[in-house]
Amino acid sequence: MPKRNPKTNEKKSRSKRRREPVPVSTKIVTEDVISEVLVQEKPRFVVDYDTYVRMLWEANPELHEILGRGTSLEQARDSVFAYLERNERAVFNPDNPFHILEKATVRDCIRVFKSIIGPINEKRAEFSALECLWKLASGRREELPTEVSVGFLMEFIHLFRGVAGKSNLYREKEEVRRGIPDFLRLDGRKAALARSDMLDEMGGTLWKYFKRYPSGLDAEVVTWRKRNRRRILKYFGASAKDWRDYRWHLKNVIRSPDVVFDLIDMAPERRAAMKKALTARLPFGITPYYLSLMDQNPAIGYDHAVRAQVLPPPKYVEQVARHRKDRGVHLDFMGEHATSPIDLVTRRYPLICILKPYNTCAQVCVYCQRNWELDEVLSPHAQAGWNEIEKAIEWIAGQQSLGDVLITGGDPGIMNDTMVEKIFSRLAEIDHVYRIRFGTRTPVTVPFRFTDDFCKLLARYHEPGRREVAVVTHFEHSYEITPEARDAIQRIRRQCIGVYNQCVFTVENSRRFETAKLRRDLRLIGVDPYYTFNMKGKKETGDYMVPIARILQERKEEARLLPGLDRTDEPVFNVPRMGKNHLRAMQDRRLVMILADGSRVYEFHPWEKNILPMPPYDYVDVPIYEYLEELAVRGEKVRDYRTIWYYY
């Protein structure tokens, strides 16, 4: 068990993160700017903007000269294109000095740079990064159409280095820059031992990080939570028998901030946000079980991801409260209205659709893509009428191409057994339905829901070779994996039903190897990692967002170190109205612009690409620099993330 880490205390402010001038210490102005981007100082970070401009030109003096002597924007554009083309040809020259992997980086950076300075992309983004660079190089900063941030400069510092073959990604010694690792110079057992030593070093790094992220199965955490459970039961005047009854947890879902304040400590700004949420009638609730997963003292720091799930931050409350009346339009980021052919059904793919018979949950996840639909936690009007459900199922029966039905909501795990069986029974009558998925977060929020009887109910419709029943759930962090959750999963698995996990990649689980640890721990309790969703760009949940570059880095540098059975999930971006874009597939997206605040603009291609002509989707990502700033505030060593800039 690692020592308690006060650096993750929720009292740390995130108010600087969004769209404000990003502060950075001048201590980073060294040759090693690539690795040490942020250094925290008290009482705040300090910016030396001119120093960053100087670092930009030092990153690539030739580009500085080319841009500076441009007599017009178009002349500068032509000269930069010519420079990039020369460099691209040079990497194919057998006499070039670069390691083969550095050459791959050069080609990637050139491709991205060409896209950014393309006039068509300037038109679509309504912004020209090239114009800003040209005017900076010409000493006309006062003529910039808008002030460019340090985040913008940092993007181009790395891009300038990358196109020149100076990314410094690999840091080889000069004598082995163009050579090969030692183990490839050896033969037989000597080679095997040398390679094993190298792999031990990589594995040691992984285990070092894993120790930072305890699971709810760790003995000390189990002990803490037993105390939490006793405290909560005493507060409600309940017994240990009540605790194991899911109906008791649903009956006693905590809807009042005052109850939360009585049971755990919270920062003043979070207390104020929760009170405002109640006043604005935002849906809010926590099961007693899930509250027991929170450390009574937030300074412990392990429960940050648990708290972030359900305790709304101030910005979220402000945005959602403002749009409470028009939420169905303003907050429907995924465009569910435009993908619902009939009430209760959503469809974006040929063989699968979503059926939503129950429109509430035991508790509301702050960043849920459907939270705009929920009136209140455990709303008495959440259950759709059977006539409406029957019409939706009849529609499914009439769509011969549909074979996979995902029952979700809301959380259908909250429905009573009779209604669940009625829906399963009706779907099982449809010959072309070969899979029924049950999407529920109850294994995480109230695992006692999965009684032996309920698991047997689901199993009655699982017919190997004819029809599959699968449970899809949503663990976010190893700290949510508890003995109770483990036992619930095992009860399901004993009925030969598979359990799969969808994880949302947020600031709260995006530190080095944090999600890798989750994958390993999930497998140990019988859950298969299925999807890792990149956090979508909803304004109200901006404080949770992570740059696309980070999920790509996580997949390549962290998940890849795990055995294949531990990394069965796929990183995806759910494109509004269209569907999942697989982030490992470079053919499905391209970076088209870097905005003044350092945001990357991506053109996402639909999954139908090469099958049907469909329009792309433009997405403005969270700036890498702002994300790294947040990591620094949380006590992370930003040098550990130094390669993030080269994931496009």
C-alpha positions in Angstrom: 0.0 0.0 0.0 1.5 3.3 -1.0 1.6 6.3 1.3 -1.3 8.6 1.3 -0.9 11.4 -1.3 -2.1 14.8 -0.3 -1.2 16.1 -3.8 -4.5 14.8 -5.2 -6.5 16.7 -2.6 -9.7 18.0 -4.2 -9.0 21.4 -2.7 -6.6 22.1 -5.5 -8.3 24.6 -7.8 -8.9 24.0 -11.4 -10.2 27.5 -12.1 -7.2 28.4 -14.3 -7.6 25.5 -16.7 -10.1 26.7 -19.2 -9.3 29.3 -21.9 -7.3 31.7 -19.7 -3.7 32.7 -20.2 -1.7 29.6 -19.2 1.0 30.3 -16.6 4.3 28.5 -16.7 7.5 28.9 -14.7 10.6 30.4 -16.5 12.6 27.6 -14.9 11.7 25.4 -17.8 13.7 27.5 -20.2 16.4 24.9 -20.7 17.7 22.6 -23.5 15.3 20.0 -22.0 12.1 22.1 -22.7 10.6 19.0 -24.3 10.6 17.1 -21.0 9.9 19.7 -18.4 7.0 21.8 -19.5 5.6 22.9 -16.3 7.1 23.7 -12.9 4.7 24.8 -10.1 5.7 27.8 -8.0 3.8 29.5 -5.2 1.5 31.2 -5.2 1.0 30.6 -8.9 2.8 29.9 -12.1 4.8 32.7 -13.8 4.9 33.2 -17.5 7.7 34.7 -19.6 6.0 34.9 -23.0 9.0 36.4 -24.8 11.1 33.5 -23.7 8.7 31.1 -25.3 8.8 33.0 -28.5 12.6 32.8 -28.5 12.4 29.1 -27.8 10.1 28.7 -30.8 12.7 30.2 -33.2 15.6 28.3 -31.5 13.7 25.1 -32.2 14.1 25.6 -35.9 16.2 28.6 -37.0 15.7 27.7 -40.7 11.9 28.0 -40.4 12.3 31.2 -38.5 14.3 32.6 -41.4 11.9 31.4 -44.0 8.9 32.9 -42.2 10.7 36.1 -41.4 11.7 36.9 -45.0 8.2 36.2 -46.4 6.9 39.4 -48.1 3.3 38.2 -47.9 1.4 35.4 -46.3 1.1 33.5 -49.5 4.8 33.8 -50.2 5.6 32.5 -46.7 3.2 29.6 -47.3 4.9 28.6 -50.5 8.3 28.8 -48.9 7.2 26.7 -45.9 5.7 24.1 -48.2 8.9 24.0 -50.2 10.9 23.5 -47.0 8.7 20.7 -45.8 8.9 18.9 -49.1 12.7 19.2 -49.1 12.8 17.7 -45.6 10.4 14.9 -46.6 12.6 13.9 -49.5 15.7 14.1 -47.3 14.5 11.4 -44.9 14.5 9.0 -47.9 18.1 9.7 -48.5 20.2 6.7 -47.4 22.9 9.1 -46.1 20.6 11.0 -43.7 21.8 10.9 -40.0 18.5 9.9 -38.4 17.4 6.8 -36.6 14.7 5.1 -38.6 12.1 5.8 -35.9 13.1 9.5 -35.9 12.5 9.5 -39.7 9.0 8.2 -39.0 8.5 11.2 -36.6 9.7 13.6 -39.3 7.2 12.3 -41.8 4.4 12.4 -39.3 5.2 16.0 -38.3 5.6 17.1 -42.0 2.2 15.6 -42.8 0.6 17.5 -39.9 2.4 20.8 -40.7 1.2 20.6 -44.3 -2.3 20.1 -43.1 -2.2 23.0 -40.7 -0.9 25.5 -43.3 -3.4 24.3 -46.0 -5.7 27.1 -47.1 -8.7 24.9 -47.1 -8.2 24.1 -43.4 -7.7 27.7 -42.5 -11.1 28.3 -44.1 -12.9 25.6 -42.2 -11.3 26.6 -38.9 -11.7 30.3 -39.6 -8.1 30.8 -38.3 -4.6 30.8 -39.7 -1.8 29.4 -37.5 0.6 30.2 -40.4 -0.4 33.9 -40.3 0.3 34.1 -36.6 3.7 32.4 -37.1 4.6 34.7 -40.0 3.7 37.9 -38.1 5.6 36.7 -35.0 8.7 35.9 -37.2 8.4 39.3 -38.9 8.4 41.2 -35.5 4.8 42.3 -35.9 3.2 40.8 -32.9 0.9 43.8 -32.5 -0.7 42.8 -35.8 -1.7 39.3 -34.7 -5.4 38.7 -35.3 -5.6 37.3 -31.8 -3.0 36.8 -29.1 -1.5 33.3 -29.3 -1.1 31.4 -26.0 1.9 29.6 -24.6 0.0 26.4 -25.5 0.1 27.5 -29.2 3.8 28.2 -29.0 4.5 24.9 -27.3 2.7 23.0 -30.0 4.9 24.6 -32.7 8.1 24.3 -30.7 7.6 20.6 -30.8 6.4 20.6 -34.4 9.4 22.8 -35.5 11.7 20.3 -33.9 9.9 17.3 -35.3 10.1 18.4 -39.0 13.8 18.9 -38.5 14.4 15.5 -37.0 15.1 16.9 -33.5 12.1 15.6 -31.6 14.4 14.1 -28.9 11.9 11.2 -28.5 14.5 8.5 -28.2 17.6 10.2 -26.7 20.1 7.7 -28.2 23.7 8.2 -27.5 25.5 9.5 -30.6 27.4 6.3 -31.2 24.2 4.2 -31.3 21.9 6.6 -32.9 21.9 4.7 -36.1 22.7 1.4 -34.5 20.6 -1.4 -32.9 20.0 -2.4 -29.2 22.7 -4.6 -27.5 20.6 -7.7 -27.5 20.3 -7.7 -31.3 24.1 -7.7 -31.5 24.2 -10.9 -29.5 23.2 -14.5 -30.1 21.5 -17.3 -28.2 21.3 -17.2 -24.4 23.3 -14.0 -24.1 20.8 -12.2 -26.4 17.9 -13.6 -24.5 19.3 -12.5 -21.1 20.1 -9.0 -22.5 16.6 -8.6 -23.8 15.1 -10.0 -20.6 17.0 -7.3 -18.6 15.6 -4.6 -20.9 12.1 -6.0 -20.4 12.6 -6.2 -16.7 13.3 -2.5 -16.7 10.1 -1.7 -18.6 8.1 -4.0 -16.3 9.6 -2.4 -13.2 8.4 0.9 -14.4 4.8 -0.5 -14.8 4.8 -2.0 -11.3 6.2 1.2 -9.8 3.2 3.1 -11.1 0.7 0.4 -10.2 1.6 0.9 -6.5 0.3 4.4 -6.7 -3.2 3.3 -7.5 -4.7 1.0 -4.8 -7.8 -1.0 -5.6 -10.7 -1.5 -3.3 -9.5 -5.0 -2.7 -6.4 -3.9 -0.9 -6.6 -4.9 2.8 -6.1 -1.4 4.2 -8.8 0.1 1.9 -11.2 -2.7 2.9 -10.6 -1.8 6.5 -11.3 1.9 5.9 -14.5 1.2 4.1 -15.8 -1.1 6.9 -15.5 1.9 9.1 -17.3 4.0 6.5 -20.1 1.4 6.3 -20.6 1.4 10.1 -20.7 5.2 10.1 -23.3 5.3 7.3 -25.5 2.5 8.8 -25.5 4.3 12.2 -26.5 7.5 10.5 -29.5 5.8 8.8 -30.3 3.7 11.8 -29.9 0.5 9.7 -28.4 -2.9 10.2 -25.7 -5.0 8.5 -28.5 -7.1 6.9 -29.9 -3.9 5.4 -26.5 -3.1 3.8 -26.6 -6.3 1.7 -30.1 -5.5 0.4 -30.1 -3.5 -2.8 -33.6 -2.3 -2.1 -32.4 -0.6 1.1 -29.7 1.2 -0.9 -32.3 2.4 -3.5 -34.7 3.4 -0.9 -32.0 5.5 0.9 -30.3 7.0 -2.1 -28.7 10.2 -0.8 -30.3 13.2 -2.6 -29.5 15.9 0.0 -26.0 17.6 0.0 -26.4 18.0 3.8 -26.3 14.3 4.3 -23.1 14.1 2.2 -21.6 16.9 4.3 -22.4 15.0 7.5 -20.7 11.9 6.3 -17.6 13.1 4.4 -15.4 16.2 4.4 -15.6 18.4 1.3 -13.9 21.6 0.1 -16.0 24.7 0.5 -16.3 25.4 -3.3 -17.7 21.8 -3.8 -20.2 22.4 -0.9 -21.4 25.6 -2.6 -21.7 23.9 -6.0 -23.8 21.0 -4.5 -26.1 23.5 -2.8 -26.5 25.4 -6.0 -27.2 22.1 -7.8 -30.0 21.4 -5.4 -31.5 24.9 -5.8 -31.4 24.5 -9.6 -33.1 21.1 -9.3 -30.3 19.3 -11.1 -30.5 15.5 -10.8 -28.3 14.4 -8.0 -28.0 11.2 -5.9 -25.5 8.8 -4.4 -26.2 5.3 -3.1 -25.0 4.7 0.5 -22.8 1.9 -0.9 -21.0 4.3 -3.3 -20.6 6.9 -0.7 -18.8 4.3 1.4 -16.1 4.2 -1.3 -15.2 7.8 -0.6 -12.4 8.6 1.9 -13.9 10.4 4.8 -10.9 12.7 4.7 -10.3 14.0 1.1 -6.6 14.6 1.9 -6.0 10.8 1.5 -6.4 11.5 -2.2 -7.2 8.0 -3.5 -10.9 8.6 -4.0 -10.6 11.5 -6.4 -12.1 9.5 -9.3 -15.0 8.3 -7.1 -15.9 11.7 -5.9 -15.6 13.2 -9.4 -18.2 10.7 -10.7 -21.1 12.2 -8.7 -20.0 15.4 -6.8 -20.6 18.1 -9.4 -17.9 20.8 -9.9 -18.9 24.4 -10.0 -18.6 24.9 -13.7 -20.8 21.9 -14.4 -23.5 23.2 -12.1 -23.4 26.6 -13.6 -23.7 25.4 -17.2 -26.4 22.8 -16.6 -28.4 25.1 -14.4 -28.3 27.8 -17.1 -29.7 25.4 -19.7 -32.1 23.4 -17.6 -35.1 24.5 -19.7 -33.5 24.0 -23.1 -31.3 21.0 -22.0 -32.8 18.7 -24.6 -31.3 20.9 -27.4 -28.3 22.5 -25.8 -26.9 19.5 -23.8 -27.6 16.7 -26.3 -24.0 16.6 -27.5 -24.4 13.3 -29.2 -27.4 14.3 -31.2 -29.6 11.5 -29.8 -32.7 13.3 -31.1 -31.5 12.8 -34.6 -30.7 9.1 -34.2 -34.0 8.0 -32.7 -36.2 6.4 -35.3 -38.9 5.6 -32.7 -39.3 6.5 -29.0 -37.0 4.6 -26.7 -34.7 3.5 -29.5 -31.3 4.9 -30.7 -29.6 3.5 -33.8 -26.3 4.4 -35.4 -25.1 1.1 -36.8 -26.4 -1.7 -39.1 -26.7 -4.6 -36.6 -27.3 -3.0 -33.2 -29.7 -0.6 -31.6 -30.2 0.8 -28.1 -33.4 0.3 -26.2 -34.1 2.7 -23.3 -37.0 1.5 -21.2 -35.9 3.2 -17.9 -35.0 6.8 -17.8 -33.2 7.2 -14.5 -30.3 5.8 -12.4 -29.5 5.2 -8.8 -27.0 8.0 -9.1 -26.1 10.4 -11.9 -22.5 10.4 -13.4 -21.5 14.0 -13.9 -20.2 13.5 -17.4 -22.9 11.0 -18.6 -23.7 11.7 -22.3 -27.4 11.3 -21.4 -27.7 13.2 -18.2 -29.7 15.9 -20.0 -32.5 13.4 -20.3 -32.8 12.7 -16.6 -35.4 14.6 -14.5 -34.3 13.3 -11.2 -32.6 10.4 -9.6 -35.0 7.4 -9.3 -37.8 9.5 -10.8 -41.1 7.8 -10.2 -42.0 8.5 -13.9 -38.8 7.0 -15.3 -40.3 3.6 -16.2 -41.7 3.7 -19.7 -45.2 2.3 -20.1 -45.4 -1.2 -21.5 -47.4 0.0 -24.6 -44.5 2.3 -25.4 -41.9 -0.5 -24.8 -43.9 -2.9 -26.9 -44.0 -0.4 -29.8 -40.2 -0.1 -29.7 -39.8 -3.9 -29.6 -42.2 -4.3 -32.5 -40.1 -1.8 -34.5 -37.0 -3.9 -33.7 -38.8 -7.0 -34.8 -39.5 -5.3 -38.1 -35.8 -4.5 -38.8 -34.4 -7.8 -40.0 -30.8 -6.5 -40.0 -30.9 -5.8 -36.3 -29.3 -8.7 -34.3 -27.9 -7.0 -31.2 -30.0 -5.0 -28.8 -28.5 -3.0 -25.9 -30.9 -2.4 -23.1 -29.7 0.7 -21.3 -31.1 4.1 -20.2 -30.8 5.5 -17.6 -29.9 2.2 -15.8 -32.2 -0.7 -16.5 -30.6 -2.5 -13.5 -32.9 -0.5 -11.3 -36.0 -2.0 -12.9 -37.7 -4.7 -10.9 -37.2 -8.3 -11.9 -40.6 -8.7 -13.4 -40.1 -5.8 -15.9 -36.6 -7.0 -16.8 -37.9 -10.5 -17.5 -40.8 -9.2 -19.5 -38.5 -7.2 -21.8 -36.0 -10.1 -22.2 -38.8 -12.5 -22.9 -40.2 -10.3 -25.6 -36.9 -9.7 -27.3 -36.1 -13.4 -27.2 -39.2 -14.1 -29.3 -37.5 -12.2 -32.2 -35.6 -14.7 -34.4 -33.0 -12.3 -35.7 -32.0 -11.0 -32.3 -28.9 -13.0 -31.5 -27.6 -11.0 -28.6 -29.1 -9.0 -25.7 -26.8 -6.7 -23.8 -27.7 -5.4 -20.4 -26.0 -2.0 -19.8 -25.9 -1.2 -16.2 -23.7 0.5 -13.6 -25.2 -1.3 -10.7 -22.2 -3.6 -10.3 -20.4 -0.4 -9.3 -23.1 1.6 -7.6 -25.0 -1.1 -5.8 -23.5 -4.5 -6.5 -26.0 -6.3 -4.2 -28.5 -5.9 -7.1 -27.1 -9.0 -8.7 -28.7 -11.6 -6.5 -28.5 -15.2 -7.4 -32.2 -15.1 -8.5 -31.5 -12.0 -10.8 -28.5 -13.7 -12.4 -30.5 -16.8 -13.0 -33.2 -14.7 -14.6 -30.7 -13.3 -17.1 -29.2 -16.7 -17.7 -32.6 -18.1 -18.9 -32.2 -16.2 -22.1 -28.6 -17.1 -22.7 -28.6 -19.9 -25.1 -25.1 -20.8 -26.5 -25.2 -21.1 -30.2 -28.6 -19.3 -30.4 -28.5 -16.2 -28.3 -26.0 -14.5 -26.1 -26.7 -12.4 -23.0 -24.0 -10.0 -21.9 -23.6 -7.5 -19.1 -21.9 -4.2 -20.0 -20.9 -2.1 -17.0 -18.8 1.0 -16.3 -15.9 0.9 -13.8 -13.8 4.1 -14.0 -11.0 3.4 -11.5 -9.4 0.5 -9.5 -10.6 2.2 -6.4 -14.2 1.1 -7.4 -13.2 -2.5 -7.5 -14.4 -3.9 -4.2 -15.1 -7.3 -2.6 -18.8 -6.6 -3.1 -18.3 -5.8 -6.8 -16.0 -8.8 -7.3 -18.7 -11.1 -5.8 -21.4 -9.6 -8.0 -19.3 -10.2 -11.1 -18.6 -13.7 -10.1 -22.3 -14.5 -9.6 -23.0 -13.3 -13.1 -20.0 -15.2 -14.5 -21.2 -18.4 -12.8 -24.2 -18.3 -15.1 -21.8 -18.3 -18.2 -22.6 -14.6 -18.9 -19.8 -12.4 -20.0 -19.2 -9.0 -18.4 -17.6 -6.1 -20.3 -16.4 -2.7 -19.2 -16.7 0.7 -20.9 -14.4 3.2 -19.3 -14.5 7.0 -20.0 -11.0 8.5 -20.1 -11.0 11.6 -18.0 -8.6 13.7 -16.1 -9.5 11.6 -13.1 -8.0 8.3 -14.5 -5.5 9.6 -17.0 -2.3 9.7 -15.1 0.5 7.4 -16.2 -0.6 3.7 -16.0 -3.7 4.6 -14.1 -6.1 3.1 -16.7 -3.6 0.2 -17.3 -4.0 -0.7 -13.6 -7.8 -0.6 -14.0 -7.6 -3.1 -16.9 -5.4 -5.5 -14.9 -7.7 -5.3 -11.9 -10.8 -5.7 -14.0 -9.5 -8.9 -15.5 -8.8 -10.3 -12.0 -12.4 -10.0 -11.0 -13.8 -11.4 -14.3 -14.5 -8.3 -16.4 -13.2 -7.8 -19.9 -12.1 -4.3 -20.9 -14.3 -3.4 -23.9 -14.1 0.3 -24.8 -12.2 3.3 -23.5 -14.1 6.4 -24.5 -12.2 9.7 -25.1 -13.9 12.4 -23.1 -16.3 14.3 -25.4 -16.3 18.1 -25.7 -19.4 19.0 -23.7 -18.9 22.5 -22.3 -20.5 21.6 -18.9 -17.9 18.8 -18.4 -14.9 20.7 -19.7 -13.0 20.1 -16.5 -13.0 16.4 -17.1 -11.6 16.5 -20.7 -8.3 14.9 -21.8 -6.6 15.6 -25.1 -6.9 13.0 -27.8 -3.1 12.9 -27.8 -3.1 11.5 -24.2 -5.4 8.6 -24.9 -3.1 7.7 -27.9 -0.1 8.0 -25.7 -1.7 5.8 -23.0 -2.5 3.1 -25.5 1.0 3.0 -27.1 3.2 3.6 -24.1 1.3 2.1 -21.2 -1.5 -0.3 -22.3 0.9 -1.9 -24.8 3.1 -3.1 -21.9 0.2 -5.3 -20.6 -0.4 -8.8 -21.8 -2.9 -9.0 -24.6 -5.8 -10.4 -22.4 -5.5 -7.3 -20.2 -5.8 -4.8 -23.1 -8.7 -6.0 -25.0 -10.4 -2.6 -25.0 -10.5 -0.2 -28.0 -9.9 3.5 -27.6 -12.7 5.4 -29.4 -14.2 8.8 -29.9 -18.0 8.8 -30.2 -18.7 11.2 -33.0 -22.0 13.1 -32.4 -24.9 11.7 -34.5 -22.5 9.3 -36.3 -20.9 6.8 -33.9 -17.6 5.5 -32.7 -14.4 6.5 -34.5 -11.6 4.1 -33.6 -8.7 6.2 -32.4 -6.0 3.7 -33.4 -7.1 4.0 -37.0 -5.3 7.0 -38.4 -7.2 6.7 -41.6 -10.3 7.9 -39.7 -9.1 11.3 -38.6 -6.6 14.1 -39.3 -5.3 17.1 -37.5 -6.2 20.2 -39.5 -5.4 23.2 -37.3 -3.9 24.5 -34.1 -5.9 27.4 -32.7 -4.5 30.4 -30.9 -5.2 28.9 -27.4 -3.4 25.7 -28.3 -6.4 23.7 -29.2 -6.1 21.1 -31.9 -8.8 20.9 -34.5 -9.5 17.4 -35.8 -11.4 16.3 -38.8 -13.1 13.0 -37.9 -14.2 10.7 -40.7 -17.3 8.6 -40.1 -17.1 4.9 -39.6 -18.9 4.5 -42.9 -15.8 5.8 -44.8 -15.0 3.8 -47.9 -18.5 2.3 -47.6 -20.8 5.3 -48.0 -20.2 9.0 -48.7 -20.8 10.7 -45.3 -19.7 14.2 -44.2 -16.8 14.5 -41.7 -17.1 16.1 -38.2 -14.8 18.9 -37.0 -13.8 18.7 -33.3 -11.9 21.2 -31.2 -9.9 19.4 -28.6 -8.8 20.5 -25.2 -5.2 22.1 -25.4 -2.4 19.7 -24.4 -0.8 22.5 -22.5 -3.8 23.1 -20.3 -4.0 19.4 -19.5 -0.4 19.3 -18.6 -0.9 22.3 -16.4 -3.6 20.4 -14.5 -1.4 17.4 -14.1 1.3 19.7 -12.6 -1.3 21.1 -10.2 -2.0 17.5 -9.1 1.7 16.9 -8.4 2.5 14.9 -11.5 6.0 15.1 -13.1 5.2 16.5 -16.5 8.5 15.1 -17.9 6.8 11.7 -17.7 4.4 12.9 -20.4 7.0 14.5 -22.7 6.1 12.5 -25.8 2.5 13.5 -25.8 3.1 16.3 -28.3 4.0 13.8 -31.0 0.7 11.9 -30.9 -1.6 13.2 -33.6 
